[in-house]
Amino acid sequence: MQGEYLCGNVKFEIKEEIRNFYQCHCSLCRKVTGSSSNTATFVNASAFRWISGESNIRSYNKPSGYQSDFCSVCGSLVPNSLRESGIM
């Protein structure tokens, strides 16, 4: 599967089947999306590859450990890794 973000600068590829999606309804996920939840999935980092635009990705980190990665061009949320776990 390949994906890209609103501006088209950041593109990625996943080379494994996506099995499950989940929705987080915590206050941080609601704030970052401006919606009632944030939808996400887990994939092995070895199956994930940035095609282009990785240099456009910025991160916002709270002292609690919460991290939100986004495209600095269009603001779209982008995948982030789970702190050295090998999972995206």
Secondary structure, DSSP 8 states (H G I E B T S, - for coil): -EEE-TTSS-EEEE-S-----EEE-SHHHHHHHTSS-EEE---BGGGEEEEE-GGGEEEEE-TTS-EEEEETTT--B-----TTSSB-
